[in-house]
Amino acid sequence: MNMNPMKLLQMQESFNRFKNNHPKFPLFVNAVMKEGIKEGTVIEITVTTPEGKHYNSNLKVTADDLELIESLKQ
């Protein structure tokens, strides 16, 4: 898969802005990745809107999910 170098540069700039805006999130992701996501791991997500409405969901990681994660790493 070939990627346009300009698009890659834009993505890098966007990611750098994201890291500057949310410095704790990459640290969190690195800590999780260091421990390793294994089959059976439960990932929970909570979203709170500015109005205070909450949305919650979770998923249990499957072997297929791990395969997708590995392909994205490459």
Long-range contacts (C-beta under 8 A, 24 or more apart in sequence): 37-61, 37-66, 37-69, 38-66, 39-63, 39-66
